[in-house]
Amino acid sequence: MAHLGDLPGSASEAFRRLVEQSGMRPIRFHDLRHTSAVLGIASGESLYEVFDRLGLSGIVVTEQRHAHLLDDARGQGAAKRSAVL
């Protein structure tokens, strides 16, 4: 059982230690949020779903931060609509 002195000071610190132990390329704990947004948009999640899941301050913030991902999603949507026609 872990003693209080053994516990990390924060989730970020615990994550940093796990990444370091795994030998993966270092990333920040906060980068997981962006990864989650990218994966959501890439898999067809709406901006509203991403905004709601991440608890961002507004859907406009979601669009501004991840607008570069929407071009591919829009292209996929257009291809799907084309296939239906």
Secondary structure, 3 states (H helix, E strand, C coil): CCCHHHCCCCHHHHHHHHHHHHCCCCCCCCHHHHHHHHHHHHCCCCHHHHHHHHCCCCHHHHHHHHHHHHHHHHHHHHHHHHHHC
